[in-house]
Amino acid sequence: MFEYLRGKKILVTGGTGSIGSEIVRQALAQSPTVVRVFSRDETKQYYLENSLGRRPDVRYLVGDVRERDRLCRAMREIDIVFHAAALKQVPSCEYNPFEAVKTNVIGTQNVIEAALECGVSKVIAVSTDKAINPTSTMGATKLLSERLIATANAWATRTVFACVRFGNVLNSRGSLVPLAKSQIERGGPVTLTDERMTRFMMPISEAVRLTLEAGAAATGGEIFIVKMPALRIKDLLEVIIEEYAPLAGVEASAVRLRKIGVRPGEKLEEELITSEELPRTTEMERLLVVNPVHAGVFNDPCDIREELYRSSRARCLGKEEIAALLAESGALGRQPAGTLDAI
């Protein structure tokens, strides 16, 4: 399935982030000629290089997607681009809205223009559920990013552009799991926004594997949506407390949940498809595919089961299943200082 990466030259923007670094690892397993890691954080590049070991097939490029000229130099002779660079924290983007625009919108347009100029064969952009009916600045910028990628196919002659949209991934930096772990290590309380909140969630490695699968299937203009299990955030936090507190030397019964209310721009449920996209959506084994507007696909929206794209309508995992998911992802392991996942 991933033969399309073999012998190719690959660039990963945001290549030291939680998603980007896993794309790098999984892409390297397919024997590409080279993987160029493009990010603005030299410290994270240092840790990633220590994690991967010194390899002749990996290049580390310091740069920002806000700078088109730097992107053009980074993309010379590149075959495939995975665009994972973004500002992703909802509160941060609310407080710094135009910074989100510069990275998520202008940065994506720079990636498009650089790819066209350099003759890149395929660009796969990583998106988020926050782009659906956005209530936050981050979601609005990711919606625009998706539209830019989809529209680029209208006038691209050699380059295929597509998006992969998914929900939450376990243990990504700045997300709920590492936050809860740090709160447990301090003895609590662990903060809960709202006990009604549900989310789609899966391990980073699985989300990235499906991203690479989408890259193989892309022909231009699609949005690939990763099928993910749903869970209640309250259940997830309770399992983290039960499983992680003993590892942190804390009595689990002493750690309490404290409700803090929904943050600005945050939703109680997670949505992965809009009502406008449903008629253009088809189902694969592990993915949903929103076809381009002019692809001629028009289905009965009822063909796509609501539990696949609305977390409040999905069957939520039980606590034993959540514990198994956390174990599978290694999310509760205590990382030694200085490792990539600790920064």
Order of alpha helices (4+ residues) and beta strands (2+ residues): beta-alpha-beta-alpha-beta-alpha-beta-alpha-alpha-alpha-beta-alpha-beta-beta-alpha-beta-beta-alpha-beta-beta-alpha-beta-beta-beta-alpha
